[in-house]
């Protein structure tokens, strides 16, 4: 059965349409972070929100600062789990949302339950693929996607690569598809120098960095390669560790000051720690698990690395770029759209530790190059991936579909006003 932590709050504002967001699990991750950001930032007068987790949620849910957001768990068991469809139908009948917004393949099959529950607007978002099908060629998965198309009013993608795939491989009609790019809070994610300048002005100090406590367990003399993301197979952190070993071997003169930070929680974290121990690099690699101070940690990194084998528009790379870091990423999904090769970072083949190590070495050898690419990356985020634009784009989609689908439903007629 479903349960809610803020059940009473969901019904507290009946003058704004309710959006139910259906995710597999609400936990630390890029998709989840941006979902919460959008909910927190959308005007309360426009839309109410509830998050339904097919499985469960973690303390990550505390990042929701918007009042009155319903939070529910369906505790889905592995497999088909018809009881989950039934439980969702009952919950939607009770909540009576205007919009069901599902995310990725794991939630796509629940649109029929929403239709039967009388939900007028149904949206699915493609935010990436999993390691089991990084290129989106699994026939059973794509058959399910095609089967669900008639039940959705819009199937958007968060990268041009995913958008093209959804149209050409899955067959999403152009009228039902659109690109909704990710956005980053550039006030929260910014270079270290900018924050130190603010602190220095406030304290009238000459060097504010001398009193600022470090978040990383490494000294300021270290060159730190870092990444942030859920520790799961699609991120291929094992290849990043291999690349770091090769980097240390290629630069013996820098060996003593090279460090690696892999920040995030996930099912493969124990295996990753075992790999680090087996390689004898435990003293120079930091795997702290999930952290809530990612923005501050990014400001202490030297280079950001993404070793994924599949991605949509990578929010973590955008956060790193907003923080003034050069980014070395793999040539998969939306990563090449975000990283301008040779301008804001470097793009390398996936699962190729040698190429990754070579690209990282270029920045270690030439800090000035790293600084130029980092500055260009922040400028790119400011111009193309800002948070207000992302929130406005999602609101525009909601408004358009609400207006189109609820014209004959007088109580909901004001949802696009």
C-alpha positions as CSV (number, residue, x, y, z in Angstrom):
1,X,0.0,0.0,0.0
2,X,1.0,3.6,-0.5
3,X,1.9,5.8,2.5
4,X,2.4,9.5,2.7
5,X,4.5,11.7,5.0
6,X,2.6,14.8,4.3
7,X,-0.8,13.5,3.3
8,X,-2.8,16.4,4.8
9,X,-0.6,19.0,3.0
10,X,-1.4,17.5,-0.5
11,X,-5.0,18.7,-0.2
12,X,-4.2,22.0,1.4
13,X,-4.3,24.1,-1.8
14,X,-7.1,23.1,-4.2
15,X,-6.8,26.3,-6.3
16,X,-3.6,25.1,-8.1
17,X,-3.4,21.9,-10.3
18,X,-1.5,19.0,-8.7
19,X,1.5,17.4,-10.5
20,X,2.3,13.8,-9.3
21,X,5.9,12.9,-10.1
22,X,6.5,9.2,-10.4
23,X,10.1,8.0,-9.9
24,X,11.6,4.6,-9.1
25,X,13.3,5.8,-5.9
26,X,14.0,9.2,-4.4
27,X,17.6,9.1,-3.5
28,X,20.8,11.0,-4.2
29,X,21.2,11.4,-8.0
30,X,21.2,13.9,-10.8
31,X,17.6,13.3,-12.0
32,X,16.4,13.5,-8.4
33,X,18.3,16.6,-7.6
34,X,16.9,18.5,-10.5
35,X,13.4,17.2,-9.8
36,X,13.6,18.6,-6.3
37,X,15.1,21.9,-7.6
38,X,12.1,22.4,-10.0
39,X,9.6,21.6,-7.2
40,X,11.3,24.0,-4.8
41,X,11.4,26.8,-7.4
42,X,8.0,26.6,-9.1
43,X,5.6,29.3,-7.9
44,X,3.3,27.9,-5.3
45,X,0.4,29.7,-7.0
46,X,0.9,27.7,-10.2
47,X,1.2,24.1,-9.3
48,X,1.1,21.8,-6.3
49,X,3.4,18.7,-6.2
50,X,3.5,15.2,-4.9
51,X,6.3,12.6,-5.4
52,X,5.4,8.9,-5.6
53,X,8.2,6.5,-5.3
54,X,7.7,3.0,-6.8
55,X,10.0,1.6,-4.2
56,X,11.0,4.0,-1.4
57,X,12.8,7.2,-0.5
58,X,15.8,8.2,1.6
59,X,16.9,11.2,3.6
60,X,17.5,12.9,0.3
61,X,13.8,13.8,0.6
62,X,14.8,16.4,3.2
63,X,16.1,18.5,0.3
64,X,12.5,19.3,-0.5
65,X,12.0,22.8,1.0
66,X,8.7,23.6,-0.6
67,X,5.8,23.3,1.9
68,X,3.0,20.9,1.2
69,X,4.7,18.4,-1.1
70,X,3.2,14.9,-0.7
71,X,5.7,12.0,-0.5
72,X,4.5,8.5,-1.0
73,X,6.1,5.0,-1.3
74,X,4.5,2.1,-3.1
75,X,7.1,-0.5,-2.0
76,X,7.2,-2.2,-5.4
77,X,8.6,-5.8,-5.4
78,X,10.8,-6.9,-8.3
79,X,9.1,-8.0,-11.5
80,X,5.8,-7.1,-13.0
81,X,4.1,-6.4,-9.6
82,X,0.5,-5.8,-10.7
83,X,-0.3,-4.8,-7.2
84,X,1.8,-1.7,-7.8
85,X,-0.4,-0.7,-10.7
86,X,-3.4,-1.2,-8.6
87,X,-2.0,0.8,-5.6
88,X,-1.0,3.7,-7.9
89,X,-4.5,3.7,-9.5
90,X,-6.1,4.0,-6.0
91,X,-3.7,6.7,-4.9
92,X,-4.3,8.7,-8.1
93,X,-8.0,8.4,-7.7
94,X,-7.7,9.8,-4.2
95,X,-5.3,12.6,-5.1
96,X,-7.0,13.6,-8.4
97,X,-3.9,15.2,-10.0
98,X,-4.1,17.1,-13.2
99,X,-0.7,15.8,-14.4
100,X,1.2,12.5,-14.0
101,X,4.9,13.1,-14.7
102,X,6.8,9.8,-15.0
103,X,10.6,9.5,-15.3
104,X,12.6,7.1,-17.5
105,X,11.8,3.6,-18.4
106,X,11.3,2.4,-14.9
107,X,8.1,4.4,-14.5
108,X,6.8,4.5,-18.1
109,X,4.4,1.6,-17.8
110,X,2.1,3.3,-15.3
111,X,0.4,5.7,-17.7
112,X,-2.6,3.3,-18.3
113,X,-3.3,3.3,-14.5
114,X,-3.3,7.1,-14.7
115,X,-5.7,7.2,-17.6
116,X,-8.1,4.8,-15.8
117,X,-7.8,7.0,-12.7
118,X,-8.9,10.0,-14.8
119,X,-5.6,11.9,-14.9
120,X,-6.0,14.2,-17.9
121,X,-2.3,15.0,-18.6
122,X,0.4,12.4,-18.8
123,X,4.1,13.1,-19.4
124,X,7.2,10.9,-19.6
125,X,10.8,12.2,-19.4
126,X,13.9,10.5,-20.8
127,X,16.8,11.5,-18.5
128,X,19.2,8.8,-19.5
129,X,19.6,5.0,-19.8
130,X,21.0,2.3,-17.6
131,X,24.1,0.2,-18.0
132,X,22.1,-2.8,-19.2
133,X,21.1,-0.9,-22.3
134,X,23.4,2.1,-22.7
135,X,22.6,2.6,-26.4
136,X,18.8,2.1,-26.2
137,X,18.7,-1.0,-28.5
138,X,16.9,-3.5,-26.2
139,X,13.9,-4.7,-28.2
140,X,11.7,-5.5,-25.2
141,X,12.4,-2.1,-23.6
142,X,11.7,-0.3,-26.9
143,X,8.5,-2.3,-27.5
144,X,7.3,-1.2,-24.1
145,X,8.1,2.4,-24.9
146,X,6.2,2.2,-28.2
147,X,3.3,0.4,-26.4
148,X,3.0,3.3,-24.0
149,X,3.1,6.1,-26.5
150,X,-0.7,6.4,-27.0
151,X,-1.1,6.9,-23.3
152,X,1.2,9.9,-23.1
153,X,0.7,13.5,-24.2
154,X,4.4,14.3,-24.3
155,X,7.6,12.2,-24.2
156,X,10.4,14.7,-23.8
157,X,14.2,14.2,-23.6
158,X,16.8,16.1,-21.7
159,X,19.5,15.9,-24.4
160,X,19.5,16.2,-28.2
161,X,21.0,12.7,-28.4
162,X,18.1,11.2,-26.4
163,X,15.6,13.3,-28.4
164,X,16.9,12.0,-31.7
165,X,16.9,8.5,-30.4
166,X,13.3,8.7,-29.1
167,X,12.1,9.9,-32.5
168,X,14.0,7.6,-34.8
169,X,14.2,4.4,-32.7
170,X,11.2,4.5,-30.4
171,X,9.0,6.4,-32.9
172,X,7.8,9.3,-30.7
173,X,6.0,11.7,-33.0
174,X,7.5,15.2,-33.3
175,X,4.2,16.7,-32.0
176,X,4.6,14.6,-28.8
177,X,8.4,15.2,-28.2
178,X,10.5,18.1,-27.2
179,X,13.9,18.9,-25.7
180,X,14.0,20.1,-22.0
181,X,17.6,20.8,-21.1
182,X,18.8,20.6,-17.5
183,X,19.6,23.8,-15.6
184,X,22.1,24.6,-12.8
185,X,22.0,27.1,-9.9
186,X,25.0,29.2,-10.7
187,X,24.7,31.1,-7.4
188,X,25.1,27.9,-5.5
189,X,27.7,26.4,-7.9
190,X,30.5,28.9,-8.6
191,X,34.3,29.0,-8.6
192,X,36.2,29.1,-5.3
193,X,37.7,32.5,-6.1
194,X,34.3,34.1,-6.4
195,X,33.3,32.9,-2.9
196,X,36.6,33.9,-1.3
197,X,36.3,37.4,-2.8
198,X,32.9,37.8,-1.2
199,X,34.2,36.5,2.1
200,X,37.2,38.8,2.0
201,X,35.0,41.8,1.2
202,X,32.7,41.0,4.1
203,X,35.5,40.5,6.6
204,X,37.8,43.2,5.1
205,X,40.5,40.5,5.0
206,X,43.4,40.3,2.6
207,X,43.4,36.5,2.3
208,X,40.1,34.8,3.3
209,X,41.3,31.4,2.1
210,X,43.7,31.0,5.0
211,X,40.8,30.7,7.5
212,X,38.4,28.7,5.4
213,X,38.3,25.1,6.6
214,X,38.8,22.5,3.8
215,X,36.1,19.9,3.1
216,X,38.4,17.5,1.2
217,X,40.8,15.4,3.3
218,X,43.7,16.6,1.1
219,X,45.9,19.6,1.4
220,X,45.7,22.6,-0.9
221,X,49.0,21.6,-2.6
222,X,47.3,18.5,-4.1
223,X,45.8,18.2,-7.6
224,X,42.5,16.5,-7.1
225,X,40.6,14.7,-9.8
226,X,37.0,14.3,-8.7
227,X,33.6,13.1,-9.7
228,X,30.1,13.2,-8.2
229,X,27.3,10.7,-8.9
230,X,25.5,7.6,-7.8
231,X,27.9,4.6,-7.5
232,X,26.3,2.3,-10.1
233,X,27.4,0.4,-13.1
234,X,26.3,3.0,-15.7
235,X,28.8,5.5,-14.2
236,X,31.8,3.0,-14.8
237,X,33.8,4.4,-11.9
238,X,36.1,1.3,-12.2
239,X,37.5,2.7,-15.4
240,X,38.1,6.0,-13.7
241,X,40.1,4.3,-11.0
242,X,42.1,2.5,-13.7
243,X,42.7,5.8,-15.4
244,X,43.9,7.4,-12.1
245,X,46.4,4.5,-11.6
246,X,47.7,5.2,-15.1
247,X,47.9,8.9,-14.5
248,X,50.1,8.5,-11.5
249,X,52.4,6.2,-13.4
250,X,52.6,8.6,-16.3
251,X,53.5,11.6,-14.1
252,X,55.9,10.2,-11.5
253,X,57.0,13.8,-10.6
254,X,53.4,14.6,-9.6
255,X,52.7,11.2,-8.0
256,X,52.9,12.4,-4.4
257,X,50.3,15.2,-4.9
258,X,47.8,13.5,-7.2
259,X,44.5,12.6,-5.5
260,X,41.1,11.1,-6.5
261,X,37.7,11.8,-5.0
262,X,34.7,9.8,-5.9
263,X,31.7,11.3,-4.1
264,X,28.4,9.5,-4.0
265,X,26.4,6.5,-2.6
266,X,25.3,3.4,-4.5
267,X,25.2,-0.4,-4.7
268,X,28.8,-0.6,-6.1
269,X,30.5,1.5,-3.4
270,X,31.8,-1.6,-1.5
271,X,33.2,-3.1,-4.6
272,X,34.8,0.2,-5.6
273,X,36.4,0.5,-2.2
274,X,37.7,-3.1,-2.5
275,X,39.2,-2.2,-5.9
276,X,41.0,0.8,-4.5
277,X,42.4,-1.3,-1.6
278,X,43.6,-4.0,-4.0
279,X,45.3,-1.4,-6.2
280,X,47.2,-0.1,-3.1
281,X,45.9,3.5,-3.5
282,X,43.7,3.8,-0.4
283,X,45.8,6.6,0.9
284,X,45.2,8.9,-2.1
285,X,41.6,8.0,-3.0
286,X,38.6,9.3,-1.1
287,X,35.2,7.6,-1.3
288,X,33.0,9.3,1.4
289,X,29.6,8.1,0.2
290,X,26.8,10.6,-0.1
291,X,27.4,14.2,0.8
292,X,25.2,17.2,1.2
293,X,27.9,19.7,0.7
294,X,28.7,19.0,-3.0
295,X,28.9,22.6,-4.1
296,X,31.7,23.3,-1.6
297,X,33.5,20.0,-2.5
298,X,33.5,20.9,-6.2
299,X,35.2,24.2,-5.4
300,X,38.1,22.3,-4.0
301,X,38.6,19.9,-6.9
302,X,41.1,20.6,-9.7
303,X,39.6,18.6,-12.5
304,X,36.2,16.9,-12.9
305,X,35.9,13.5,-14.6
306,X,32.9,11.6,-16.0
307,X,33.5,7.9,-17.0
308,X,29.9,7.0,-17.8
309,X,28.9,4.5,-20.4
310,X,25.4,6.2,-20.8
311,X,24.1,9.6,-19.9
312,X,21.3,12.1,-20.7
313,X,22.3,15.7,-20.0
314,X,24.7,15.2,-17.1
315,X,23.8,17.6,-14.2
316,X,27.0,16.8,-12.3
317,X,29.1,17.9,-15.3
318,X,27.1,21.1,-15.5
319,X,27.6,21.7,-11.8
320,X,31.3,21.2,-12.2
321,X,31.5,23.6,-15.1
322,X,29.5,26.2,-13.1
323,X,32.1,25.7,-10.4
324,X,34.9,26.7,-12.9
325,X,36.3,23.2,-13.4
326,X,37.5,21.7,-16.7
327,X,35.6,18.5,-17.4
328,X,36.9,15.2,-19.0
329,X,34.0,13.2,-20.0
330,X,33.1,10.2,-22.2
331,X,31.6,10.4,-25.7
332,X,28.2,9.1,-24.8
333,X,24.7,10.4,-24.7
334,X,24.4,14.1,-23.9
335,X,28.0,14.6,-22.6
336,X,29.4,15.8,-25.9
337,X,26.6,18.4,-26.0
338,X,27.6,19.8,-22.6
339,X,31.4,19.6,-23.0
340,X,32.8,21.6,-25.9
341,X,35.9,19.5,-26.7
342,X,39.0,21.6,-26.5
343,X,37.1,24.6,-25.1
344,X,35.5,23.7,-21.8
345,X,37.0,20.2,-21.4
346,X,37.9,17.1,-23.2
347,X,35.8,14.2,-24.6
348,X,37.2,10.7,-24.7
349,X,35.9,7.3,-25.7
350,X,33.9,5.4,-23.0
351,X,35.6,2.5,-21.1
352,X,39.0,3.7,-22.2
353,X,41.2,4.4,-19.2
354,X,44.2,5.2,-21.3
355,X,42.4,8.0,-23.1
356,X,40.9,9.3,-19.8
357,X,44.4,9.3,-18.2
358,X,45.9,11.1,-21.2
359,X,43.3,13.8,-21.1
360,X,43.6,14.3,-17.3
361,X,47.4,14.5,-17.6
362,X,47.1,17.4,-20.0
363,X,45.3,19.5,-17.3
364,X,47.7,18.3,-14.5
365,X,50.7,19.5,-16.6
366,X,49.1,22.8,-17.6
367,X,47.1,24.4,-14.8
368,X,46.6,27.5,-17.0
369,X,44.8,25.4,-19.6
370,X,42.6,24.0,-16.9
371,X,41.8,27.5,-15.7
372,X,40.9,28.7,-19.2
373,X,38.7,25.7,-19.9
374,X,37.1,26.0,-16.5
375,X,36.2,29.6,-17.1
376,X,34.8,28.8,-20.5
377,X,32.7,26.1,-19.0
378,X,31.1,28.4,-16.5
379,X,30.3,30.9,-19.2
380,X,28.7,28.1,-21.2
381,X,26.5,27.1,-18.3
382,X,25.5,30.7,-17.6
383,X,24.4,31.1,-21.3
384,X,22.8,27.7,-22.0
385,X,22.0,25.8,-18.9
386,X,20.7,28.2,-16.3
387,X,18.2,27.2,-13.6
388,X,15.4,29.9,-14.3
389,X,15.3,28.8,-18.0
390,X,14.9,25.1,-17.0
391,X,12.1,25.8,-14.5
392,X,10.3,28.1,-17.1
393,X,10.5,25.4,-19.8
394,X,8.9,22.8,-17.6
395,X,6.2,25.2,-16.5
396,X,5.5,26.1,-20.1
397,X,5.1,22.4,-20.9
398,X,2.7,21.9,-18.0
399,X,0.7,25.1,-19.0
400,X,0.4,24.1,-22.6
401,X,-0.8,20.5,-21.9
402,X,-3.2,21.7,-19.1
403,X,-4.8,24.2,-21.4
404,X,-5.1,21.7,-24.2
405,X,-6.4,18.8,-22.2
406,X,-8.7,20.5,-19.6
407,X,-10.6,23.1,-21.6
408,X,-13.8,21.2,-21.0
409,X,-13.1,20.7,-17.3
410,X,-14.3,24.0,-15.8
411,X,-12.6,23.6,-12.3
412,X,-9.2,23.2,-13.9
413,X,-9.6,25.8,-16.6
414,X,-7.3,28.3,-14.8
415,X,-4.2,26.0,-14.7
416,X,-2.6,27.9,-17.6
417,X,-3.6,31.4,-16.5
